[in-house]
Structure formats: C-alpha cells, structure tokens
Amino acid sequence: MGRYTESVCKLCRREAQKLFLKGERCYSNKCALEKRAFPPGEHGRTSQFRRRSESEYSLQMREKQKCARIDGVLEKQFRNYYAEANRQSGKTGENLLTILESRLDNVVFRAGFGKSRDMARQLVRHGHITVNGKKVDIPSYRVTPSDIVEVRGKSREMTPFVVAHAEAGERTVPAWLEVIPNRMRILVHQLPNREQIDTQVQEQLIVELYSK
C-alpha cells in the first residue's frame, strides 16, 4: 500500500493550518508553519493570495484532504469509511469522524502513548499493543465500547512507553477514554460523539463533496 513519505510539515503548510502531525515539534518555534506560513513549492508565496477565490469544489476537496491527512488515511480507505458512515443512521459527517476516531492508532495517540498519530501507528504495527488481551498489529483496527487496550508487558520498558508513563496526566484524554498509567491500560467507555472530537474540520463540506 502506498504511503506519504515526504515531509509532513509540507502538508500543514499546504492547508495553512497546523495538523499536529509531528507531536511536540508542532507546539514549538521549530514548527515549519511558524517559519514559512505559505504553501510549499515554487509558487507558494504567491498562491496563498489566491485562496480567497477558491471554488466551492476546491474548498470541499481541501477539507477532505485535511481530514485524511490528520488521520493518515489514503484515498481508497477514506472513501470506504465515508461509504460506511453514509450507511449508518444519523449524520454522515459525524459518523465519519467517529469511525476515524475509533481507529486503534488514534486511541493509542489520544491516550498519550504516542507523541503523534504516526508514532502511534508504528507502535501498533510493531506489535506492542493488545486489545482485550490479544495482540493487534493493525492500525486501522476499530475499538468498541468496553474494549481494554494495553501495552504488552515486555514492551513497557521501551523508551516511548517509559516516557509516556512519566508524562501521564500532561495530555488531556478525551472523556470517552480512560487511561490507567501504572498499568499502561486504556479503557474504552464508549464511542465518541462530535462534541468529544476536537478534529478541526468542517465535515459537512466532505459530505457535500462525496454527495455529488
């Protein structure tokens, strides 16, 4: 499967918004968007002035791209998520965000076990995470209410998890999750609703894009 391999800072600059793809670096003065607040590329400085006249389609596409990039999802998978969200009852846009939020790599990130979603994705892929006592190495695995997500016992001495344990409490954990730091455990109390998801996207624009 293809995967974006260039600098993720370019993605933030392209969207003219911090997507927080590099963890702590995004909060520091090293953030690329702080230094170069214009799109990447040869014509980046001039293209920022044309954003005001973007078409409706362009705005919808940008919102979809932003949402997919935040969660590290490629186009085919994102489209499948949208189709699933559209089949569910309720608002399609909110259903889509709930699906993305309930991915295992996002849960590991939200709990503070990974500095970024990309780091959390690697931790899952390398087999350091269990769900209900069974190893799960698929980042897109979807948690359900009452699931127990844990760091495997033999992995807890690894640097990322030692740091995560030491910094427990510094990151705000969403209300639908509960973290037990001394056991490196995450309790999934429920699936999140829109009010509990802080992803800064206008999901209605994504719905309008795919509804055409």
N, C-alpha and C positions, 0 to 999 in steps of 0.2 A: 504494500500500500504506500502511495506517495505521502510525503511529509514535508512541510515547510522547513528549509534548512538555513535560510538566510537570517540576518539579524532581526530579532523580533522587535527591536526598537523602531525599525522602519515601519512596522505595522501601526504602532502608536502614532508615529508622525503622519502616516497616510490618513489616519482617521482624525487627526488633530485632537486627540484625546488620549489620556493615559488609560491603557488597558490592563496595566499591572501584570505584565507577562514575565517580569524578571524579579518579582518579590521585593526585597528591601531596596534594591537599587532604584526602583521606581519612586521611592519616597525621598531619595537623596538628591543632592545637587548634581549627581552624575547622570541623572536621567537625560536621555538624548532629547526628549521633548522640551526640557528646560533650556537646553543649549541651542537647539535648532527647531524652533516651533513652526516649521513649514514642511510640506510633503517631501519625501526623498526624490532623487532623480535630478537630471539636468535642468528641468524647468520647474523645480519645486517651489522656488521663491516666487515665481510669477503665478503658478497655478492656484496658490492659496487665495488670490484675489478673485478668482473665477467661481469660487464655491457658492457665492451668493446667488448665482444664476443657474444652479444645478436643476435639472429636470426632476419631475416627480419620480420617474423611474430610477434616476441616479440616486436620489435620496433613499429610496426603498432598498436599492442594492447595497448602498453603503451601510445601512443599518443591519442588513443580513450579514454582510461581510464582517462587521464589527462583532456581532453576536457569535458568529462561528469562530472568529479568531480568539475571542476571550476564552472560549471553552476548548479550543484546539481541535475543532471538528472539521473534517473535509466536506466538500460539497455534497457528495452522494449520501453520506451518513446524515448530514444536516437535513437533506431533503426527505430522507426516510423518517427522521424524527418529526418533521413537520407533518408528514402524511399520518403518522401515528397520532399526533396531537389533534389533527383535524377529525379523526375518527372518534375521539373521546368526547364525552359531554362537557359542556362548559365553554369557556373562551379559548379558542385555539392558541392564541398568543401566550396566554398564561400557562396552558398545558405544555407548550413547547419549552418554556423556561423551567417548569417543574421537571420535565424529562432531563434536560441538560443538568440541572442542579443535583439530580439524584444519581448521577454517574459516580462510580466509586472513586475515580481520581479526584473529582471535585469534593467529595466528602472528606477524603484524606487531606486535601488542601484547606478546606474550611475549618477542619479541626486543628490546624496548625502543625500538622506532622510534615508538611512540605512547604517550603518557602514560596513556591509558585505552583501553578497547576502543572507545568511541565515537569517540575521536580517530583510532584506527587504522582504523576503518570509513570515516571521511571521507577519509583518505589513500588508501585503496584506491579509493573511489568516484570520486575526482578524477583517477584515472589515473596515480598516482605509483609504482605497484608493478608489477613484471613477474614472471612465473613462467616459468622456462626460456626467457628472452629475449623473451617475448610479453607485451604489456600486458594486465593483467587488472583490470577495474574492478568486479568482482562480489564483495562482502564474503563471501558465503556459499560462494564457490569453495573446494573442498576440496583440500588438498595431498596428495601421495602420497610414499612413500619415494623418495629420490634427487632430489626437486624442488629447484630453485635459485630462491629468492625474492630479488629485488633491488629497490633503489630506482632508478628511472630516472635516467640520467646528468644530464639537465637539471634534475632535481628535487632533486639532492643539496645545492644551495646554499640551499634553503629553510630557514627558521628551525627548524622541527621536527626536520629531519634533521641540521642543524648541531648542535643541542643534543643529539640522540641520540648523535651521534658523539663529542661532548665528554664525555658521561656514560657512555660504553661501559664496561662492567665493574661499574657500580654496581648493576645489576639482575641477579638470579640468573636465568640462562636455563635452562630445563628440558633434561634430558640428551638428549632426542630431537631437539633442535635445536642447531645450531652457528652462531654469529654471527661474521662477519668484518667488524669495524667499518670498517677502512680502505677496504673495497670496498662497504660498506653491503649486505652479502650475508648471506642466511640459508640454511644447508644443512639440508634435512630428511633426517635419517638413518633415521628410522622413524616409525611412528605411535605415539602414546603409549599406555602401559598405565596401569592405575588408580593404581599406585604413583607414576607420574610426573605425575599430575594433582592439583593442590592445591586444586581447587574444593571448598569446604566444603559439600557437600550429601550427603544420605543417598539415594542413587539408588534403593535398594530401595523406598522409600516412593513414588517416582514410578512404578516398575513396578507396585506394588500398586494405585495409582490407575487406571492405564490398563488393568489386567487385569480390572477389574470389568465 
